[in-house]
Amino acid sequence: MAKKSRLLLAHKLFSAMLSLLLHGRRPPPHYSSTSRSTTTDPAVHRGAVPPSTLDAAAALVVDVDTALLRSGGDLFPYFMLVALEAGGFLRGLLLLLLCPLIRLLMPRGAAVRAMAAVSFCGLRAGGRFRAGRAVLPKWLMEDVAAEAFEAVRAAGSRAVCVTAMPRVMVDGFLREYLGVEVVVAREMKVLWGFYTGLMEELPEGGEMVMKAALAAPPAAEEESGDKAVVGFSGSMEFLSHPLARCCKEIFVVSADEKSRWRPLARDKYPKPMVFHDGRLAFRPTAADTAAMFAWLPLGVALGAARLAVALTVPYRYSTPILAATGMSWRLKGSRPALPGAGRGQLFVCNHRTLIDPVYVSVALDRQVRAVSYSLSRLSELISPIGRTVRLTRDRDSDGAVMARLLDRGNLVVVCPEGTTCREPYLLRFSPLFAELSDDVVPVGIAVETSMFYATTAGGLKCFDPLYYMVNPRMCYTVQFLDKVDTSAVRSRAAPSTEMANLVQRKMGDALGYGCTMLTRKDKYLMLAGNDGIVRSTGDKSAPSVAAGAEPGRKNN
């Protein structure tokens, strides 16, 4: 009998350990009897937080991973973004190969630590870590559930966001884009200016963590009185978090209910998502990342073949050949009437990638001259429209160069935004173009890619055209708008800034894009920590998005 009891006990212990490894189950949290807030277990309810409960709460503790984000706690894509964008393809491949082991054999807490170790170990820490502020916010914002965001917005300054991800990954997004003031997350350990891959632990005392998080002055504590702290999560695992011990009630949303939640609409974003960086144009789930690595060898070979066709075959024949490989373009509307021999024409287009002028040339079926502030030697060598005319950012010099090109009868393409923008917004137009010709032809450009972006703020720009060629499928849309008479600027009857605003609005209306006052300098200060040329010592705050460009603005 004793031997049978021992066998039964051993079997139960083995089953418990196996369940812990496979499913990541945790023992129930231990509540300290010495704390005033933890003498009783919190009441657990199913569903979202009712508005009446939220209004009466002293604070709302939101589990970002399982409640705020629609992905339901699957953090692999965000660590993969760090691994690929900050570490490179080899680091991303290592994380992908370890994914089955991490998901099947590790509880959730250990899985997060393992993914953090692979993604961060050896990366440079501090201000040079761009992924948290330049890459991740776009993907996190697109994963936010509208229903959960409404609860966070209603809580306002009383919202406390907790996450298993390292603070460096989410702090900028939660504070800058969602307006959250209190974020509870673990820090990454740093040694000699580099991340070690290890994460610091949160204090065990839930009440101590809550006080440190809220940092409420005595007056605020008296005002809150005996109001309860309410928790909001999408998983019962939240009960093991230190802040769960401070909650009187915890509302847990089921997976079925979350599956019906809607993504937050772009027009509901607290802050417009105008700028972001990184090469990936898709959310790197495990399956999609595996598909990317499987595609890369074929993509490189196909990209080389596409480039060879684009450089050697005339436009009228290369277009159907390239379209058969997935590299297409379409003309929206009709081509403009070109001037007669000896007369030049200025085309003004928004800036999506470095090869915008190439597709304007393809759409016109005529060679054009492109002007640019900076372009790598590699990009010039593989350009099918010949050598780009370089500008110097000196207003008088650049104006004289473009005027000479027009006087010689060239078709000149200029991008007055001065830098690329991926999102559906137009940056501020430099008004110099309005002073060069009696009329201009606005050109609306839209780009669709499936795997990689062909622009970068912090990476190597010489690879931009190559990343575009490697995409499985991509499409350029070119739309020529009606000519705009700019002769009033040349006769000094109207300011050039007013004409630049007019062209920007016409282009924005045609494309369905928002017009902003943001500039190249604003983009690079946010994404790369510089102004695109040299380190700036001025004001680094970015202007807010407006309905149109500011009249009378100073030319950059």
Rosetta blueprint (number, residue, H / E / L):
1 M L
2 A H
3 K H
4 K H
5 S H
6 R H
7 L H
8 L H
9 L H
10 A H
11 H H
12 K H
13 L H
14 F H
15 S H
16 A H
17 M H
18 L H
19 S H
20 L H
21 L H
22 L H
23 H H
24 G L
25 R L
26 R L
27 P L
28 P L
29 P L
30 H L
31 Y L
32 S L
33 S L
34 T L
35 S L
36 R H
37 S H
38 T H
39 T L
40 T L
41 D L
42 P L
43 A E
44 V E
45 H E
46 R E
47 G L
48 A L
49 V L
50 P L
51 P H
52 S H
53 T H
54 L H
55 D H
56 A H
57 A L
58 A L
59 A E
60 L E
61 V E
62 V E
63 D E
64 V H
65 D H
66 T H
67 A H
68 L H
69 L E
70 R L
71 S L
72 G L
73 G L
74 D L
75 L L
76 F H
77 P H
78 Y H
79 F H
80 M H
81 L H
82 V H
83 A H
84 L H
85 E H
86 A H
87 G H
88 G L
89 F H
90 L H
91 R H
92 G H
93 L H
94 L H
95 L H
96 L H
97 L H
98 L H
99 C H
100 P H
101 L H
102 I H
103 R H
104 L H
105 L H
106 M L
107 P L
108 R H
109 G H
110 A H
111 A H
112 V H
113 R H
114 A H
115 M H
116 A H
117 A H
118 V H
119 S H
120 F H
121 C L
122 G L
123 L L
124 R E
125 A L
126 G H
127 G H
128 R H
129 F L
130 R L
131 A H
132 G H
133 R H
134 A H
135 V H
136 L H
137 P H
138 K H
139 W H
140 L H
141 M H
142 E H
143 D H
144 V E
145 A E
146 A H
147 E H
148 A H
149 F H
150 E H
151 A H
152 V H
153 R H
154 A H
155 A H
156 G H
157 S H
158 R H
159 A E
160 V E
161 C E
162 V E
163 T L
164 A L
165 M L
166 P L
167 R H
168 V H
169 M H
170 V H
171 D H
172 G H
173 F H
174 L H
175 R H
176 E H
177 Y H
178 L L
179 G L
180 V L
181 E L
182 V E
183 V E
184 V E
185 A L
186 R L
187 E L
188 M E
189 K E
190 V E
191 L E
192 W L
193 G L
194 F E
195 Y E
196 T E
197 G E
198 L E
199 M E
200 E L
201 E L
202 L L
203 P L
204 E L
205 G L
206 G H
207 E H
208 M H
209 V H
210 M H
211 K H
212 A H
213 A H
214 L H
215 A L
216 A L
217 P L
218 P H
219 A H
220 A H
221 E H
222 E H
223 E H
224 S H
225 G L
226 D L
227 K L
228 A L
229 V E
230 V E
231 G E
232 F E
233 S E
234 G L
235 S L
236 M H
237 E H
238 F H
239 L H
240 S H
241 H L
242 P H
243 L H
244 A H
245 R H
246 C H
247 C L
248 K L
249 E E
250 I E
251 F E
252 V E
253 V L
254 S L
255 A H
256 D H
257 E H
258 K H
259 S H
260 R L
261 W L
262 R L
263 P E
264 L L
265 A L
266 R H
267 D H
268 K H
269 Y L
270 P L
271 K L
272 P L
273 M L
274 V L
275 F L
276 H L
277 D L
278 G L
279 R L
280 L E
281 A L
282 F L
283 R L
284 P L
285 T L
286 A H
287 A H
288 D H
289 T H
290 A H
291 A H
292 M H
293 F H
294 A H
295 W H
296 L H
297 P H
298 L H
299 G H
300 V H
301 A H
302 L H
303 G H
304 A H
305 A H
306 R H
307 L H
308 A H
309 V H
310 A H
311 L H
312 T H
313 V L
314 P L
315 Y H
316 R H
317 Y H
318 S H
319 T H
320 P H
321 I H
322 L H
323 A H
324 A H
325 T L
326 G L
327 M E
328 S E
329 W E
330 R E
331 L E
332 K E
333 G L
334 S L
335 R L
336 P L
337 A L
338 L L
339 P L
340 G L
341 A L
342 G L
343 R L
344 G L
345 Q E
346 L E
347 F E
348 V E
349 C E
350 N L
351 H L
352 R L
353 T L
354 L L
355 I L
356 D H
357 P H
358 V H
359 Y H
360 V H
361 S H
362 V H
363 A H
364 L H
365 D L
366 R L
367 Q L
368 V L
369 R E
370 A E
371 V E
372 S E
373 Y L
374 S L
375 L L
376 S L
377 R H
378 L H
379 S H
380 E H
381 L H
382 I L
383 S L
384 P L
385 I L
386 G L
387 R L
388 T L
389 V E
390 R E
391 L L
392 T L
393 R L
394 D L
395 R H
396 D H
397 S H
398 D H
399 G H
400 A H
401 V H
402 M H
403 A H
404 R H
405 L H
406 L H
407 D H
408 R L
409 G L
410 N L
411 L E
412 V E
413 V E
414 V E
415 C L
416 P L
417 E L
418 G L
419 T L
420 T L
421 C L
422 R L
423 E L
424 P L
425 Y E
426 L E
427 L L
428 R L
429 F L
430 S L
431 P H
432 L H
433 F H
434 A H
435 E H
436 L L
437 S L
438 D L
439 D E
440 V E
441 V E
442 P E
443 V E
444 G E
445 I E
446 A E
447 V E
448 E E
449 T E
450 S L
451 M L
452 F E
453 Y L
454 A L
455 T L
456 T L
457 A L
458 G L
459 G L
460 L L
461 K H
462 C H
463 F H
464 D H
465 P H
466 L H
467 Y H
468 Y H
469 M H
470 V H
471 N L
472 P L
473 R L
474 M E
475 C E
476 Y E
477 T E
478 V E
479 Q E
480 F E
481 L L
482 D L
483 K L
484 V E
485 D E
486 T L
487 S H
488 A H
489 V H
490 R H
491 S L
492 R L
493 A L
494 A L
495 P L
496 S H
497 T H
498 E H
499 M H
500 A H
501 N H
502 L H
503 V H
504 Q H
505 R H
506 K H
507 M H
508 G H
509 D H
510 A H
511 L H
512 G L
513 Y L
514 G E
515 C E
516 T L
517 M L
518 L L
519 T L
520 R H
521 K H
522 D H
523 K H
524 Y H
525 L H
526 M H
527 L H
528 A L
529 G L
530 N L
531 D L
532 G L
533 I L
534 V L
535 R L
536 S L
537 T L
538 G L
539 D L
540 K L
541 S L
542 A L
543 P L
544 S L
545 V L
546 A L
547 A L
548 G L
549 A L
550 E L
551 P L
552 G L
553 R L
554 K L
555 N L
556 N L
